[in-house]
Amino acid sequence: MPTIKTSKEEVLQKSMLLIWQKGYHYTSIGDLASALGMHKSHFYYYFKDKEDLMKEVLSYMLEQFTQMLKRIVENTELDTSGKLQKLAGKMARFYDFNGYSNGCLMANTALECYFQKTKTQTEKEYSTANTAIESVGKEYAFLPIVRKFFSTFIEYLTQIYSEKYPAEEAAQMAVQAVQEFEGALLLTRLFADENYLKQALERIASR
């Protein structure tokens, strides 16, 4: 396989999309290297192991998402309705790029690690169980990033809704909107029907 010059940001972008498609536990460094047309050793120039790569992928996604929300909230040319519509449009394009079918990477990662931990805990009688549990423990280091993603989503939505509603009501609406969005992603994935997500985004934008 030829070695190519690849920026760290490109590695993170393409790794994010592949892991989003296949799942963290089902994506190997070899898979990632093949997708980028590079040698495995190139990954270890940037990352010490797969867990380190995943933390950086999630952190990169969080950073991009936060900057997108910040630009919308701070846009003085948009009123509340305009900001909500802008956000809905950005989210629609982002998940359309992923084909709507793979759900939310942040939520998927949290659930995948949780169920993997539950699975390994039922295998304690095997000699390799402790090693497996220690590995899943490392993966639980992803959860603070996942929590930050959702708390940031709620925080910025609250700021937008606060332009139109009392603070407490705006906070409740923001939580409800994120819950609705995540539920719509799940239904879209289960039924392969993007209308669930589109309709949820329309409701979020019309509040």
C-alpha positions as CSV (number, residue, x, y, z in Angstrom):
1,M,0.0,0.0,0.0
2,P,1.5,3.4,-0.9
3,T,2.3,5.9,1.7
4,I,0.6,9.2,1.2
5,K,0.9,12.6,2.9
6,T,-2.2,13.0,5.0
7,S,-2.9,15.8,7.5
8,K,-4.1,15.0,11.0
9,E,-7.4,16.7,10.4
10,E,-8.0,14.6,7.3
11,V,-7.3,11.5,9.3
12,L,-9.8,12.6,12.0
13,Q,-12.4,13.4,9.4
14,K,-12.2,10.1,7.5
15,S,-11.8,8.1,10.7
16,M,-14.9,9.7,12.1
17,L,-17.0,8.8,9.0
18,L,-15.8,5.2,8.9
19,I,-16.3,4.6,12.7
20,W,-19.7,6.3,12.3
21,Q,-20.5,3.8,9.6
22,K,-19.1,0.6,11.2
23,G,-19.1,1.3,14.9
24,Y,-16.1,1.7,17.2
25,H,-15.6,-1.9,18.1
26,Y,-16.0,-3.1,14.5
27,T,-13.5,-0.7,13.0
28,S,-9.8,-1.7,13.1
29,I,-6.7,0.4,12.6
30,G,-6.3,-1.7,9.4
31,D,-9.7,-0.6,8.2
32,L,-8.9,3.0,8.8
33,A,-5.5,2.7,7.1
34,S,-7.2,1.1,4.0
35,A,-9.8,3.8,3.8
36,L,-7.0,6.5,3.8
37,G,-4.7,4.6,1.6
38,M,-1.9,4.6,4.1
39,H,0.2,2.3,6.3
40,K,-0.9,1.4,9.8
41,S,2.3,2.9,11.1
42,H,1.2,6.4,9.9
43,F,-1.6,6.3,12.6
44,Y,0.9,5.7,15.3
45,Y,2.6,8.9,14.3
46,Y,-0.4,10.8,15.5
47,F,-2.1,8.4,18.0
48,K,-0.7,6.0,20.6
49,D,-3.6,3.5,20.2
50,K,-7.2,3.1,19.0
51,E,-8.6,4.6,22.2
52,D,-6.5,7.7,21.7
53,L,-7.7,8.0,18.1
54,M,-11.3,7.7,19.2
55,K,-11.0,10.4,21.9
56,E,-9.5,12.7,19.3
57,V,-12.2,11.9,16.8
58,L,-15.0,12.7,19.3
59,S,-13.2,15.8,20.5
60,Y,-12.8,17.0,16.9
61,M,-16.5,16.4,16.3
62,L,-17.4,18.3,19.5
63,E,-15.2,21.2,18.5
64,Q,-16.7,21.5,15.0
65,F,-20.2,21.2,16.4
66,T,-19.6,23.8,19.1
67,Q,-18.1,26.3,16.6
68,M,-21.1,25.8,14.3
69,L,-23.5,26.5,17.2
70,K,-21.5,29.5,18.4
71,R,-21.6,31.1,14.9
72,I,-25.4,30.7,14.7
73,V,-26.0,32.0,18.2
74,E,-23.7,35.0,17.8
75,N,-25.1,36.0,14.3
76,T,-26.7,39.4,14.9
77,E,-28.2,39.4,11.5
78,L,-30.6,36.5,12.4
79,D,-33.6,36.7,14.7
80,T,-34.7,33.7,16.9
81,S,-36.6,32.1,14.1
82,G,-33.7,32.6,11.7
83,K,-31.3,31.0,14.1
84,L,-33.4,28.0,14.6
85,Q,-34.0,27.5,10.9
86,K,-30.2,27.9,10.3
87,L,-29.5,25.3,12.9
88,A,-32.0,22.9,11.5
89,G,-30.6,23.3,8.0
90,K,-27.0,22.7,9.3
91,M,-28.1,19.6,11.1
92,A,-30.0,18.3,8.1
93,R,-27.0,18.7,5.8
94,F,-24.7,17.2,8.4
95,Y,-26.7,14.0,8.8
96,D,-27.7,13.8,5.1
97,F,-23.9,13.7,4.4
98,N,-23.8,10.6,6.6
99,G,-26.8,9.1,4.8
100,Y,-29.2,9.4,7.7
101,S,-28.7,5.7,8.4
102,N,-26.1,5.6,11.1
103,G,-27.7,7.6,13.9
104,C,-25.7,9.9,16.2
105,L,-22.0,9.0,16.6
106,M,-21.9,10.4,20.1
107,A,-24.9,8.4,21.3
108,N,-23.8,5.3,19.4
109,T,-20.4,5.4,21.1
110,A,-21.8,5.8,24.6
111,L,-24.2,2.9,24.1
112,E,-21.7,0.7,22.3
113,C,-19.2,1.1,25.2
114,Y,-21.9,0.5,27.8
115,F,-23.2,-2.7,26.2
116,Q,-19.6,-3.9,25.6
117,K,-18.9,-3.4,29.3
118,T,-22.1,-5.2,30.3
119,K,-21.1,-8.1,28.0
120,T,-17.6,-8.4,29.4
121,Q,-18.9,-8.3,33.0
122,T,-20.9,-11.5,32.4
123,E,-17.6,-13.2,31.3
124,K,-15.6,-12.7,34.5
125,E,-15.2,-16.5,34.9
126,Y,-12.8,-16.5,32.0
127,S,-9.1,-15.7,32.5
128,T,-9.2,-12.9,30.0
129,A,-12.1,-11.1,31.5
130,N,-10.0,-8.7,33.6
131,T,-8.1,-7.6,30.6
132,A,-11.3,-7.0,28.6
133,I,-12.9,-5.0,31.4
134,E,-9.8,-2.9,31.7
135,S,-10.0,-2.2,28.0
136,V,-13.6,-1.1,28.2
137,G,-12.7,1.1,31.2
138,K,-10.5,3.0,28.8
139,E,-13.3,3.4,26.4
140,Y,-15.5,4.8,29.2
141,A,-13.1,7.8,29.0
142,F,-15.1,8.7,25.9
143,L,-18.2,9.5,28.0
144,P,-17.1,12.9,29.3
145,I,-16.8,14.0,25.7
146,V,-20.2,12.6,24.8
147,R,-21.8,14.3,27.8
148,K,-20.1,17.6,26.8
149,F,-21.5,17.3,23.3
150,F,-25.1,17.0,24.6
151,S,-24.7,19.6,27.3
152,T,-23.3,22.0,24.7
153,F,-26.2,21.3,22.3
154,I,-28.7,22.0,25.1
155,E,-26.8,25.1,26.3
156,Y,-26.8,26.8,22.9
157,L,-30.4,25.8,22.1
158,T,-31.3,27.3,25.5
159,Q,-29.6,30.6,24.5
160,I,-31.6,30.7,21.3
161,Y,-34.9,29.9,22.9
162,S,-34.2,32.4,25.7
163,E,-34.5,35.2,23.1
164,K,-38.2,34.4,22.9
165,Y,-39.1,32.5,26.1
166,P,-38.4,32.8,29.8
167,A,-35.2,31.2,30.9
168,E,-36.7,28.2,32.6
169,E,-39.1,27.5,29.8
170,A,-36.2,27.9,27.3
171,A,-34.1,25.4,29.1
172,Q,-36.9,22.8,29.2
173,M,-37.6,23.4,25.5
174,A,-33.9,22.9,24.7
175,V,-33.8,19.5,26.5
176,Q,-37.0,18.4,24.8
177,A,-35.6,19.4,21.4
178,V,-32.4,17.4,21.9
179,Q,-34.4,14.4,23.1
180,E,-36.7,14.7,20.1
181,F,-33.8,15.0,17.7
182,E,-32.1,11.9,19.1
183,G,-35.3,9.9,19.0
184,A,-35.9,11.0,15.4
185,L,-32.4,9.8,14.5
186,L,-33.1,6.5,16.0
187,L,-36.4,6.1,14.2
188,T,-34.7,7.2,10.9
189,R,-32.1,4.5,11.4
190,L,-34.6,1.8,12.4
191,F,-37.0,2.4,9.5
192,A,-34.6,3.8,6.9
193,D,-36.9,6.8,6.6
194,E,-35.3,10.2,6.7
195,N,-38.7,11.9,7.2
196,Y,-38.5,11.2,10.9
197,L,-35.5,13.4,11.2
198,K,-36.7,16.1,8.8
199,Q,-40.0,16.4,10.6
200,A,-38.2,16.7,14.0
201,L,-35.9,19.4,12.7
202,E,-38.9,21.3,11.3
203,R,-40.6,21.2,14.7
204,I,-37.5,22.4,16.5
205,A,-37.1,25.2,14.0
206,S,-40.8,26.3,14.3
207,R,-40.9,26.7,18.1
